[in-house]
Amino acid sequence: MSLTTKEIAQLRKIISLAEGLLAGGGSGGKVAAAKSGNSGRRRSGKELEAFRKMLKQERKSGASVSALAKKHGVTASYIYQIR
């Protein structure tokens, strides 16, 4: 079985990513977000109501949408949807 140059390059990339993950410096988006605590998560019930109310209050006080999105791990469009 012979590999093309493109396939060899792809395998090398996979190996370097795996080595990076094993070394602890992973570059995966979900891994980094989970470690930083900014990962979005599903809220429901009273917690969701409180979160939306808090976002509305922060938005009314003049906080920028992009700053809120980064701080709470949600998208800017989610914040704009809340009324």
C-alpha positions as CSV (number, residue, x, y, z in Angstrom):
1,M,0.0,0.0,0.0
2,S,1.6,3.2,-1.1
3,L,0.5,6.6,0.2
4,T,0.3,9.8,-1.7
5,T,2.1,13.0,-0.6
6,K,-1.2,14.5,0.5
7,E,-2.1,11.4,2.6
8,I,1.4,11.5,4.3
9,A,0.9,15.2,5.1
10,Q,-2.5,14.5,6.6
11,L,-1.1,11.6,8.7
12,R,1.7,13.8,10.0
13,K,-0.9,16.5,11.0
14,I,-2.9,13.9,12.9
15,I,0.2,12.7,14.7
16,S,1.2,16.2,15.7
17,L,-2.3,16.9,17.0
18,A,-2.4,13.7,19.0
19,E,1.1,14.5,20.5
20,G,-0.2,18.0,21.4
21,L,-3.2,16.6,23.1
22,L,-1.1,14.0,25.0
23,A,1.3,16.7,26.1
24,G,-1.6,18.7,27.6
25,G,-1.4,21.7,25.3
26,G,-4.3,20.6,23.1
27,S,-5.6,23.0,20.5
28,G,-9.1,21.6,20.3
29,G,-11.8,24.3,20.8
30,K,-14.0,22.2,23.1
31,V,-11.1,21.1,25.2
32,A,-9.9,24.6,25.7
33,A,-13.3,26.0,26.4
34,A,-14.0,23.3,29.0
35,K,-10.8,24.0,30.7
36,S,-11.4,27.7,30.8
37,G,-14.9,27.4,32.2
38,N,-16.4,29.3,29.3
39,S,-18.1,26.5,27.7
40,G,-21.7,27.0,26.9
41,R,-24.0,24.7,28.6
42,R,-27.7,24.0,28.6
43,R,-29.8,25.8,31.2
44,S,-33.4,25.0,32.1
45,G,-36.1,26.1,34.4
46,K,-35.5,28.7,37.0
47,E,-31.8,28.8,36.2
48,L,-32.6,29.8,32.6
49,E,-35.0,32.5,33.7
50,A,-32.4,33.9,36.1
51,F,-29.7,33.8,33.5
52,R,-31.8,35.6,30.9
53,K,-32.9,38.2,33.5
54,M,-29.3,38.8,34.5
55,L,-28.3,39.2,30.8
56,K,-31.0,41.7,30.3
57,Q,-29.9,43.8,33.3
58,E,-26.3,43.7,32.2
59,R,-27.3,44.7,28.7
60,K,-29.4,47.6,30.0
61,S,-26.5,48.8,32.1
62,G,-24.5,49.3,28.9
63,A,-22.3,46.2,28.6
64,S,-21.3,45.2,25.1
65,V,-22.8,42.1,23.6
66,S,-19.4,40.7,22.6
67,A,-18.1,41.1,26.1
68,L,-21.2,39.4,27.6
69,A,-21.0,36.6,25.0
70,K,-17.4,35.9,25.9
71,K,-18.0,36.2,29.7
72,H,-20.9,33.8,29.8
73,G,-20.0,31.4,26.9
74,V,-22.9,32.1,24.7
75,T,-23.2,33.5,21.2
76,A,-23.9,37.2,20.5
77,S,-27.0,36.2,18.5
78,Y,-28.4,34.5,21.6
79,I,-28.1,37.7,23.6
80,Y,-29.7,39.7,20.8
81,Q,-32.6,37.2,20.8
82,I,-33.4,37.8,24.4
83,R,-36.0,40.5,24.8
